[in-house]
Amino acid sequence: MIFHEIKLKGAFVIEMERREDIRGFFARTWCENEFRFHGLNISMVQGNTAYSKVMGTLRGMHLQKAPYEEAKLIRCIRGAVYDVIIDLRPRSLTFKQWFALELDEESNLMIFVPEGFAHGYQTLRDNTEVFYLVSQFYSPECETGVRYDDPAFQIQWPIQNITVISEKDKNWPDFHG
């Protein structure tokens, strides 16, 4: 695994190192020792899959509040997504800044999202599936989010006409922080 630190402190793009032979390839998607070496949360307690039927589906921007803040390790295993994270840690030098990258089934890329970040994505293909590990169990009373089009962040989504979005994600309040 190759860890690429990005401009948002504590977040990483992680490249799987493929070992190929006549059968195909093998690659690690999780290694406790390597995550610990990079100072990242190594306590992953749950794995989730999200499937979206239609290109242009938007999911996010989600996070959990203390005491159930969660880190995430995200990988697109089918299709493609425009994946976005926002640093919402008030004491961070990159507070309110966002970062985006395309994750797809061919790229061998993952993104590690630290605690205190909002996360979301827009599907770039029909029949897209995202798999992610989280460091906390889901806690409905700690669930929160920011709106995908909140003027505080000015995220540039690749598909302007969102085809599918939940009422909850469409109606998060404006960010005041």
N, C-alpha and C positions, 0 to 999 in steps of 0.2 A: 504494500500500500504506500502510495506517495501522497504526502500531506502538503497542500499548498495553502498557506495562510493568506487570507484576503484582507481588504482594507478595514473590515469590521472585526475588531479585536476578539479573539476567541472562536471565530468562525473559520471553517476550513472547507475547501474543495478537496475531495479525496479521490485520487485516481487508483483504480484497481490495477494491480500488476498481473497481467495475464500470462499464464504459463501454457503455451500451446503445443499440441502434438497432433498426430493424425486423428485422434478422437474428437478434438475440439480444443477447449481451454479449461483451465482451473484458475480461480482467483479468490482471494480472501475479501470478504465484505465487512468483517469485524475481527479485530484482534485486541483483546484487553491490554496486552503489553504495549502495543504501539499507541493506543489511545492514552494510556497512562504516561508514556514517554512524552507525549505532546501536551500533557497537563489537562486532558479533557475528561469529562465525566464518563466513568466506565460502568456505571450502574444502569444498564438497560433492562427494564422490567417487563416491557410489552412490545409486541410486534403488530403492526397494523397494515392493512392493505386498503387502498381506495381505488375504485374502478369508476371511470367516467366514460359514458357512451359516446358523447358528442364533442367534437373539436370546439374550442371556445368556452368550455365549462370553466368557471372560476371557483376555486375553493380557497377561502381565507379572508382576512388575515387573522390567524388564530394564535392564542397563547394561553397559558394557565398562570394565574397569580400565585403569590406566596400563600401558604407554605408548599404548594404543589407545582412550583415552576418546573418546566421540563426541558431537557435537551433532546434534540432529535437527530437522527441519522437517516437521510432520505435518499432513495434511489428509484429511478423510473425503470421498471422492468418490462414494460410494453408501451409502445407509442412514444410520446414526447410531451414535455411540459416546459413552460417558462416559469422557473422557480424563483420566488422572491422572499427575502428575509429583511426585517427591519429591526435595528438595534433600539430597544425601548428601555435600556438601563439608564436611569437619570444621571448617574455619575460617570457614564462612559464618555470618552472623547469623541465617539462616533454616534452619540445619541441622536435619534431620529433619522439617521442615514440608512439607506437601503442598498441592497446588492441583489443582482439577478443573474441567473445563468440558465442555459438550456440543458436539461437532463433528458436523455433518451436511452432507448435500449441498446444502442450501438456504442455510446461514448465511454462506457466504463467509469463514469463519474458519479460521485455521491456528494452530498453537502452535509456538513456537521453544523447544526444550529444550536448555539448555547442557550442556557436558561436566560430569560429576560428578553428574548427576541420573538417577534411575531413572524409567522410563516404562512405562506400561501402559494398557490400556483394556478396557472391557466393552461389548459390542455391545448396542444398544437396539432393533435391528430385525434381522429375517432378511436374509440376502444383503447383508451390509455389506462395503465395501471401503475400505481405508485406504492412502493413498500417502504415502511419506515419503522425504526426502533425508537422508543421513547424511554426516558429515565424515570418517569413517574406514572403511576396509575391514573387513569382519567378521573377527574374530580369535577363533577358538574358545577358545584358551587364556586369553583375557582376558575371556571372557563370565562374567557373574555376575548376581545378582539378589537381590531381597528378596521375601518371600512377600506376596501380596495381602492377607492377613488378619493380618499380623504385628502384635501388640499394641503395638509401639513406635510405630506410625503411626496406628492406629485409623481407617483409611480407611472412609468410608461409601459403599458401592457401592449403586447404585439398585436392582439386581435381586439379592435375597438368595440365591435358589436358582440357583447357577451351573450352567448347562447343559453347557458344555464347557470344560475346562481341561487343559493338558498335565500329565503327571506331573512334569516338571521344574518348571513354575510352581507346582504344588501343594506341592512339597516343598523349596523354598528354605529354608535354615535361618533361625532367628530372627536378627534384626539385633542386633549387639553393636557399638556405636560411640560 
